[in-house]
Amino acid sequence: MNDLAIARPHIAAMSSATIDKVRTLEAIVGAMPQIAIRTDHVFHAGVYARTVLIPAGAVITGVLIKIPTILIVNGAAIVHTEGGPIELHGYHVLQAAAGRKQALVALTDTHLTMIFASDACDPDAAEREFTDEINNLMSRKEA
């Protein structure tokens, strides 16, 4: 057996102080012109996945996530975490804890896919399962 363990990036739960920093950034970027970000929803085999494409140069903040998920990042981005910013390049499958509110800067066009086990059959039910801040989701603003 190999004793070498490779450190894998993950996103831990955030302290209230770190979440407050994201909320401060959210107020700043919320006052700037907004871009439309489309959400693609998939339900299959008791799993819900939602994917967004963040264009290069965009700064986004997310809602407070109340359940653990898997987060797939494909592109290049700086992600704000409890331990500080992490820069990701390429394709990453991350364990992402409950109790997080992300901020992200897309360095290139970056796809984000969040996945979790769910009995939901529609986006509304799934969104209510992972956050209490549903009205802040871009999917609620899509025409």
C-alpha positions as CSV (number, residue, x, y, z in Angstrom):
1,M,0.0,0.0,0.0
2,N,1.2,3.5,-0.8
3,D,1.7,5.7,2.3
4,L,1.7,8.9,0.1
5,A,-1.5,10.9,0.5
6,I,-2.2,13.6,-2.0
7,A,-3.8,16.7,-0.6
8,R,-7.0,17.4,-2.3
9,P,-8.5,20.9,-2.4
10,H,-11.8,21.1,-0.6
11,I,-14.1,23.8,0.6
12,A,-14.7,23.8,4.4
13,A,-17.5,25.4,6.3
14,M,-17.0,29.1,6.9
15,S,-17.0,31.1,10.1
16,S,-19.6,33.9,10.4
17,A,-16.7,36.4,10.0
18,T,-15.7,34.9,6.7
19,I,-19.4,34.8,5.5
20,D,-19.7,38.5,6.5
21,K,-16.8,39.3,4.2
22,V,-18.5,37.6,1.4
23,R,-21.7,39.5,2.2
24,T,-19.7,42.8,2.1
25,L,-18.3,41.9,-1.3
26,E,-21.8,40.9,-2.4
27,A,-23.1,44.4,-1.6
28,I,-20.3,46.0,-3.6
29,V,-20.7,43.8,-6.7
30,G,-24.5,43.9,-6.4
31,A,-24.3,47.7,-7.0
32,M,-22.4,47.1,-10.3
33,P,-24.0,46.2,-13.7
34,Q,-25.1,42.6,-13.5
35,I,-24.6,39.8,-16.1
36,A,-27.1,37.1,-16.9
37,I,-26.0,33.7,-15.8
38,R,-28.1,30.7,-16.9
39,T,-28.6,27.7,-14.7
40,D,-28.9,24.2,-16.2
41,H,-30.7,21.8,-13.9
42,V,-30.5,18.0,-14.1
43,F,-32.3,15.4,-12.0
44,H,-31.3,11.7,-12.3
45,A,-31.1,8.7,-10.0
46,G,-31.8,10.6,-6.8
47,V,-29.2,13.2,-7.6
48,Y,-29.6,16.9,-8.4
49,A,-27.0,18.8,-10.4
50,R,-27.0,22.5,-11.3
51,T,-24.4,24.0,-13.7
52,V,-23.6,27.6,-14.4
53,L,-21.0,29.2,-16.8
54,I,-19.2,32.1,-15.3
55,P,-17.6,34.2,-18.0
56,A,-14.0,35.3,-17.7
57,G,-13.5,38.4,-15.6
58,A,-16.8,38.0,-13.7
59,V,-16.9,38.3,-9.9
60,I,-19.8,36.3,-8.3
61,T,-21.0,35.6,-4.9
62,G,-23.2,32.6,-4.0
63,V,-26.0,32.0,-1.5
64,L,-25.4,30.4,1.9
65,I,-25.3,26.7,1.3
66,K,-26.9,24.7,4.1
67,I,-26.0,21.1,3.0
68,P,-22.8,19.4,2.0
69,T,-22.4,19.0,-1.8
70,I,-19.8,18.1,-4.4
71,L,-18.6,21.1,-6.4
72,I,-17.1,20.6,-9.8
73,V,-15.0,23.5,-11.1
74,N,-13.8,23.4,-14.8
75,G,-11.8,26.4,-15.9
76,A,-9.6,28.9,-14.0
77,A,-10.9,30.7,-11.0
78,I,-10.0,32.2,-7.6
79,V,-12.3,30.9,-4.9
80,H,-12.7,32.5,-1.5
81,T,-12.6,29.9,1.3
82,E,-12.3,29.9,5.1
83,G,-8.6,29.4,4.7
84,G,-8.2,32.2,2.2
85,P,-8.3,32.3,-1.6
86,I,-7.4,29.2,-3.6
87,E,-6.6,29.4,-7.3
88,L,-7.9,26.5,-9.4
89,H,-6.9,25.7,-12.9
90,G,-8.4,22.9,-15.0
91,Y,-10.9,20.3,-13.8
92,H,-11.5,19.8,-10.0
93,V,-14.1,17.7,-8.1
94,L,-14.3,19.2,-4.6
95,Q,-15.9,18.2,-1.4
96,A,-17.8,21.3,-0.3
97,A,-19.1,21.5,3.3
98,A,-22.4,22.9,4.5
99,G,-22.2,26.4,5.9
100,R,-20.4,28.1,3.1
101,K,-21.0,31.2,1.1
102,Q,-18.6,31.4,-1.9
103,A,-17.1,34.3,-3.7
104,L,-15.4,33.5,-7.0
105,V,-13.4,35.4,-9.7
106,A,-13.4,33.7,-13.1
107,L,-10.0,34.0,-14.7
108,T,-11.3,32.2,-17.8
109,D,-14.8,31.0,-18.7
110,T,-15.5,28.6,-15.9
111,H,-18.2,26.0,-15.4
112,L,-19.4,25.3,-11.9
113,T,-21.6,22.2,-11.2
114,M,-23.0,21.6,-7.7
115,I,-24.3,18.1,-7.0
116,F,-26.1,16.5,-4.1
117,A,-28.5,13.6,-3.3
118,S,-32.1,14.8,-3.4
119,D,-35.6,13.5,-3.7
120,A,-36.6,16.8,-5.4
121,C,-38.1,16.6,-8.8
122,D,-38.1,20.3,-9.7
123,P,-35.6,23.2,-9.4
124,D,-37.7,25.0,-6.8
125,A,-37.8,22.1,-4.4
126,A,-34.0,21.4,-4.9
127,E,-33.1,25.0,-4.3
128,R,-35.1,25.1,-1.1
129,E,-33.2,22.1,0.0
130,F,-29.7,23.7,-0.3
131,T,-30.4,27.3,0.7
132,D,-32.7,29.6,2.6
133,E,-31.7,32.5,0.3
134,I,-33.6,31.3,-2.8
135,N,-34.5,34.8,-3.9
136,N,-30.8,35.6,-4.4
137,L,-30.3,32.7,-6.9
138,M,-29.7,33.7,-10.5
139,S,-32.1,30.9,-11.5
140,R,-34.9,32.9,-9.8
141,K,-34.0,35.9,-12.0
142,E,-34.0,34.0,-15.3
143,A,-36.7,35.1,-17.7
